[in-house]
């Protein structure tokens, strides 16, 4: 896509978060939502793997950082967030400048294998180049990567899901999505801002390049096959 188009997308996305920063948590944070469940799973994985450092991508106001700091006081937890207004709320809520930092998920300013676990919670479906973001997560992770995000192929009515899955199997989904979004490649909504069609399952091949063992967790109601029926899925890829 034309570089100017990407910049327009970024501008729209960041404007949404700048405008909603003051009430973002009331809009998007719930103790019973899918990402709280994802955080609970990651917490258990930190204990299981004895991880001592975690990097959270797209931290927003720092929800994941606060959760992990409370449950794992001996673990170094750092979050990256590109929108200054979101970081400001996190800092007001007690996170330090070192804990919640400015950063770009597609160009992480960190050396290879800098953090034991690199995680994200609902950030990748807001990044146009989610493939590059996942590659960066893999690069800076030492022991594993945890994703808690959308599975667009498990969203919608059964007939809608089936159609999307067939198109994806035929490698026609990008074209179908282009037509669906009238060439924009994204949707805009009051609840979720600017979002792209994304499935955690499309990131698995990248994860396995470094972390061959992949675990899947259903974060929403499903009928067994997570790819076919779960709207949100957790993934942990490790050595």
Secondary structure, 3 states (H helix, E strand, C coil): CCHHHHHHHHHHHHHHHHHHHHHHHHHHCCCCCHHHHHHHHHHHHHHHHCCCEEEEECCCCCHHHHHHHHHCCCCEEEEECCCHHHHHHHHHCCCCCCCEECCCCCCCCCCCCCEEEEEEECCHHHCCCHHHHHHHHHHHEEEEEEEEEEEHHHCCCHHHHHHHHHHHHCCCHHHHHHHHCCCCCCEEECCCEEECCCEHHHHHHHHHCCCCEEEEEECCCCCCCHHHHCCEEEEEEEC
